[in-house]
Amino acid sequence: MGLLDSLLGQMMGGTMGGAQPTGAQAQNPLLQIVLQMLQQNGGLSGMLGKMQQAGYGQQAQSWIGTGQNMPIDAGALSQIFGQGELGQLAQQLGISHEEASGSLAQMLPNVVDEMTPGGQIPDNHSDLVNEALAILQRGRGGN
């Protein structure tokens, strides 16, 4: 599971600081929720499809590709995922809807970018999302 641990380490690198990996879930609940959203929306390819349908396929492709990640507006995420799903995210984090959308807009491009290291969606992307969630849920202990 070296690739997955490496990806999680990179995704949490800026937010964990000097914290021990065993506190990963407490250190970054947003990462866990972003991964849950990916899981609930059909993984990377499902999310890409939703973004294309909403007119944001170019942004998603930039996150998957090897070039610069295009930003996405927090309001666009409401269009893509719906107010209800973002409302649940905000409630889980104990923050406002606007804060949740803004945080997701900042984190989602990086998560997708890190999960597509070769500029391609891996064949096992659903497995990667599920395994990453499992690691976060057990606090990355024991590995």
KEMI-51014 format. One record per residue (C-alpha): x, y, z. Coordinates in nm, 2 decimals. Layout:
! KEMI-51014
X, Y, Z
...
//
This chain:
! KEMI-51014
0.00, 0.00, 0.00
0.30, 0.23, -0.05
0.15, 0.44, -0.33
-0.16, 0.50, -0.12
0.03, 0.60, 0.19
0.24, 0.83, -0.02
-0.06, 0.99, -0.18
-0.23, 1.04, 0.16
0.09, 1.19, 0.30
0.12, 1.43, 0.02
-0.25, 1.53, 0.04
-0.22, 1.59, 0.42
0.13, 1.73, 0.41
0.03, 2.10, 0.43
-0.24, 2.04, 0.69
-0.08, 1.80, 0.93
0.23, 2.00, 1.01
0.44, 1.81, 1.26
0.15, 1.60, 1.39
0.18, 1.22, 1.42
0.00, 1.02, 1.15
-0.21, 0.84, 1.41
-0.41, 1.17, 1.45
-0.48, 1.20, 1.07
-0.86, 1.18, 1.11
-0.86, 1.45, 1.38
-0.61, 1.66, 1.19
-0.79, 1.68, 0.86
-1.16, 1.58, 0.87
-1.21, 1.77, 0.54
-0.99, 1.52, 0.36
-1.20, 1.24, 0.48
-1.52, 1.41, 0.38
-1.37, 1.50, 0.03
-1.29, 1.13, -0.01
-1.64, 1.03, 0.10
-1.79, 1.27, -0.16
-1.57, 1.11, -0.43
-1.69, 0.77, -0.31
-2.06, 0.88, -0.31
-2.03, 1.03, -0.66
-1.88, 0.73, -0.84
-1.51, 0.79, -0.77
-1.29, 1.01, -0.99
-1.47, 0.92, -1.31
-1.81, 0.98, -1.16
-1.71, 1.32, -1.03
-1.55, 1.40, -1.37
-1.88, 1.32, -1.54
-2.08, 1.54, -1.30
-1.83, 1.82, -1.36
-1.85, 1.79, -1.74
-2.23, 1.78, -1.73
-2.23, 2.11, -1.52
-1.98, 2.27, -1.77
-1.67, 2.24, -1.55
-1.50, 1.95, -1.74
-1.20, 2.17, -1.83
-1.12, 2.23, -1.46
-1.15, 1.87, -1.38
-0.93, 1.77, -1.67
-0.66, 2.01, -1.55
-0.66, 1.84, -1.21
-0.61, 1.50, -1.36
-0.35, 1.62, -1.62
0.01, 1.69, -1.54
-0.01, 2.07, -1.59
-0.13, 2.35, -1.36
-0.45, 2.29, -1.17
-0.73, 2.53, -1.27
-0.92, 2.68, -0.97
-1.29, 2.62, -0.92
-1.53, 2.86, -0.77
-1.71, 2.76, -0.45
-2.04, 2.84, -0.61
-1.97, 2.60, -0.90
-1.95, 2.32, -0.64
-2.31, 2.39, -0.54
-2.40, 2.35, -0.90
-2.21, 2.02, -0.94
-2.28, 1.85, -0.61
-2.60, 2.02, -0.50
-2.69, 2.23, -0.20
-2.79, 1.92, 0.00
-2.46, 1.74, -0.03
-2.26, 2.06, 0.05
-2.50, 2.13, 0.34
-2.42, 1.78, 0.49
-2.05, 1.85, 0.44
-2.09, 2.18, 0.64
-2.29, 2.01, 0.91
-2.03, 1.73, 0.95
-1.75, 1.99, 0.98
-1.95, 2.23, 1.20
-1.89, 2.52, 0.97
-2.11, 2.74, 0.74
-2.21, 2.63, 0.40
-1.99, 2.90, 0.25
-1.68, 2.79, 0.45
-1.75, 2.43, 0.35
-1.78, 2.52, -0.02
-1.46, 2.74, -0.01
-1.26, 2.47, 0.17
-1.38, 2.20, -0.08
-1.29, 2.43, -0.37
-0.94, 2.46, -0.23
-0.89, 2.09, -0.15
-1.07, 1.90, -0.43
-0.82, 2.00, -0.71
-0.53, 1.88, -0.49
-0.69, 1.56, -0.39
-0.78, 1.47, -0.76
-0.43, 1.58, -0.87
-0.26, 1.36, -0.61
-0.48, 1.06, -0.70
-0.39, 1.09, -1.07
-0.01, 1.10, -1.06
0.05, 1.01, -1.42
-0.21, 1.24, -1.56
-0.46, 0.96, -1.59
-0.74, 0.82, -1.38
-0.60, 0.49, -1.24
-0.80, 0.17, -1.32
-0.84, 0.11, -0.95
-0.95, 0.46, -0.86
-1.26, 0.34, -0.67
-1.04, 0.11, -0.47
-0.79, 0.39, -0.39
-1.07, 0.61, -0.26
-1.21, 0.33, -0.05
-0.86, 0.24, 0.08
-0.77, 0.60, 0.16
-1.10, 0.63, 0.36
-1.02, 0.32, 0.55
-0.67, 0.44, 0.64
-0.81, 0.77, 0.76
-1.08, 0.61, 0.96
-0.84, 0.39, 1.15
-0.61, 0.69, 1.20
-0.34, 0.54, 0.98
-0.23, 0.34, 1.28
-0.07, 0.00, 1.24
0.09, 0.05, 0.90
//
